[in-house]
Amino acid sequence: MVNNYQQKESSKMRICWTKGEGKKALEYIIRRRKENASFAVIADEVNHRFRLKKPVTRSAVRHAYLKYVADNIENDLHTTTNTEEIVSIYDQIEKEENEENEIEEVIRQAKEKARRERDKRIMQKLLKERGATELIIEMFKEQIQAYEWMDIQPPEPVNIFPKTEEALLLFSDAQIGEHITLEETNGLGEYNIHIFKKRMDSLVKQIREFTYIHQLAHNIDTLNIFMLGDNVDGIGIYPGQVHHLDALVIDQMLIGSEKIAESLLKLLGTFKKIKITGIVGNHGRIGRKGENPSYVNFDYLLYKMLERLLINYKDRIEWHIPKSNWTLTHIGKVGFLLLHGDTVKAWNGIPYYGIDRADARLTKMLSAHGKTYQYLCMGHHHNPGDVDSANGEKILNGTMVGGSLFSINQLHTTSRPSQWFFGVDPEKGITWRYKILLDEE
């Protein structure tokens, strides 16, 4: 049944060489044969030129042509008695078929030869590669000898002589009093005084945990805190800032000083001594930019308030609050240059080239006075990072805010709230570091 159905379907697709496109195609075939074109070439041309029911093969073209010739011969038998002419026609047809077969055989042999040559080249290449691989393996076998079995004993106990290190916290860009809502940032950022307090608690907790781990191997009794500015959000720093404040500037200082003082007292449970150096940022500025000296700044007043609040702990908490907007300080022999970073201009990211230029100029300026430093520390850019320099690093601190209204809505970028925490060898410099993330419970 299947064969009968296939035969019926095939018969439906047969080309009628006596009507329509089939007739035109047959006329074209006859004309091209008179021009000595091969059946293969004619088949390609017919398929390209005519809209036949199905593509024709070389055999189909030859069959159609021979049938046409045979039909014409049958018709001629009734009108001629020239047997020699009929025989000549059949001889011509047989000759053409033989020529076609010879051409096909030559093509087939050429393809077979090309295939054999290709296979030969591939095999030679594979053998060459395999030979090179096996040669290398043999060389390894000859040159590399396995270790003889031995009874491995545990090593001698290492005598650990605890050395003295100091801890270092970079504290900046708390921007106490800034108010950021999830609605304003499409759910990407939120900040207020309540979140600031929670993140301060998280910061103290993680500092104590990391310090405990390293105190198991080293003596770490001193915590250095470099306060790099913008710890109050200020007021009038940019147009419309008053609409994004959780507290006015006096409350920022009162709330901030109380929470930071509480945190420092908790840290005295881990460290015997705390040394604090504080420089101002641009958010604490009083008046227009450049209108007043740099220390006429709410950051400066915040540090002075903290110093006064903790006056009873002056034997354990040491303060250094310069009036300049940058300062050079040391942990042992290791120099740290501190600046807020607002003088290094940036656009849509960390100003690596600006930091390099500032580092080079500061180095040149200080070296003229016989002073050097290994680490340049700054905040302001709200993106934690570090870049190696010739004799140390350039370190950028994070922010306690995370994504701000400006960074999210204008620059379309954000970072997680964080602060840097280091271990410092007084002779060699930074030995270990943690980027303390503050948005984790």
Salt bridges, closest charged atoms under 4 A:
GLU9 OE2 - LYS12 NZ 3.29
GLU21 OE2 - LYS24 NZ 3.90
GLU35 OE2 - ARG31 NH1 3.48
GLU35 OE1 - ARG32 NH1 2.55
GLU45 OE1 - ARG32 NE 2.88
ASP71 OD2 - LYS67 NZ 3.25
GLU96 OE1 - ARG33 NH2 2.92
GLU100 OE2 - ARG33 NH1 3.73
GLU104 OE2 - ARG58 NE 2.15
GLU105 OE2 - ARG108 NH2 2.61
GLU112 OE2 - ARG115 NH2 2.44
GLU112 OE2 - ARG116 NH1 3.74
ASP119 OD2 - ARG115 NH1 2.98
ASP119 OD1 - ARG118 NH2 3.11
GLU134 OE2 - ARG130 NE 2.88
GLU165 OE2 - LYS163 NZ 3.93
ASP173 OD1 - HIS382 NE2 3.45
GLU184 OE2 - HIS244 ND1 3.42
ASP201 OD1 - LYS259 NZ 2.74
ASP201 OD1 - LYS266 NZ 3.98
GLU209 OE2 - LYS205 NZ 2.70
ASP230 OD2 - HIS340 NE2 2.99
ASP233 OD1 - HIS283 ND1 3.23
GLU262 OE2 - LYS259 NZ 3.00
GLU262 OE2 - LYS266 NZ 3.61
GLU307 OE1 - LYS304 NZ 3.76
GLU318 OE1 - LYS273 NZ 3.92
ASP356 OD1 - LYS394 NZ 3.16
ASP359 OD2 - LYS394 NZ 3.72
ASP386 OD2 - ARG433 NH1 3.99
GLU393 OE2 - ARG433 NH2 2.68
ASP425 OD2 - LYS163 NZ 3.53
GLU427 OE1 - LYS333 NZ 3.47
ASP439 OD1 - ARG416 NH2 2.95
GLU440 OE2 - ARG416 NH2 3.31
GLU441 OE2 - LYS198 NZ 3.75
